[in-house]
Amino acid sequence: MIDGADLNHIAVAAERRAELAERYVRDLGGRQGPEGPSPGFFWSQVRYSNGMVLEMLEPRNPDENDFLRRFLDRNGPGPHHLTFTVPDFSVALDAAREAGYEPVGVNDSDPHWKEAFLHPRDAAGIVVQLAQSHEDGGGDDGPGGAGSDTSLVYVCHAVRHLHEGIHLFEELLGGRRLDEGVTDDHRFLDYAWPGPGRIRLIAPTVAGPVDTWLGSRPGRVHHVAFEMQDPAGAQAATPRGDIWHVEPTANLGTRLILLGRRG
């Protein structure tokens, strides 16, 4: 296990960050945070009232690094990776290897930001970034979201085989189980880390919507859940009982679950 790992953010990708910002800043009320260029892409962070961060990615100069260009050409827009910060980069890489994962893209040349990745072929269908940072991750107040009370509650990740998700999120990344249960067509496990990051891990138990949606994939992000004052006011949101849904086709490849703020 990587002692002290913490879920820092989920990253979503699209051709234009402005379209992502329309949803995650202006519609859902996130607060614009740090942003900047990196080889092959431009990143921009959005912070929510509970401290959880969503990162928006846009391809830029793919001749420098074409990973995001290839991702969008292959998959279209949608969730790209989960980032976990670690207190000791070398120890985290050793733990990953001992757990059967081979980190790729290892880069420790910058003392302020060391990073490596677990490939989705190994990591239950999702890119996992392991990063050691000595930078302040706080965001500045920006347009369209300062003072919002919207929270990014959890990321729901679906896996074909539950034990693979447990091995990744619990046994390697140290997630603490908060809850578990069974619904009509899947089992779920809820995980927490020291910060606000939460993951709901689901796996199909019978043929049904989750099983069909996964298809032949070992795993993929199923939805991102937000809690907000007025879910009915979100663009393209449709009610299902007391929960509002935004389908991936209406949100650049990422399904949203919107919950009304309690109390």
Number of C-alpha atoms within 10 A of each C-alpha: 20 21 14 16 24 24 26 25 25 24 19 22 27 23 17 15 18 13 14 24 20 14 16 24 24 16 15 28 25 31 25 25 19 17 15 9 14 13 14 17 20 17 19 19 25 25 30 27 19 15 17 21 27 21 26 26 26 22 25 20 14 14 10 11 15 15 15 20 21 13 16 17 10 9 11 15 23 23 26 22 22 21 21 21 21 24 16 16 21 13 14 25 23 15 17 20 13 12 14 12 19 16 20 13 11 16 13 15 9 9 11 11 14 20 23 21 22 23 19 15 13 17 20 27 22 22 20 22 23 27 26 21 18 11 9 7 13 12 17 13 15 14 12 18 22 17 12 17 16 25 25 25 23 22 24 23 21 30 26 22 15 20 12 18 24 19 17 21 21 18 15 22 25 22 25 16 15 11 11 13 10 13 10 10 15 19 17 19 20 19 22 21 19 14 13 18 23 24 21 24 24 28 23 24 17 13 10 12 12 19 19 11 14 18 10 9 14 20 26 20 24 23 22 20 21 21 21 23 17 14 23 17 13 17 14 13 18 17 13 8 6 9 14 23 20 19 17 15 12 13 18 19 18 19 21 21 23 29 21 16 14 7 4
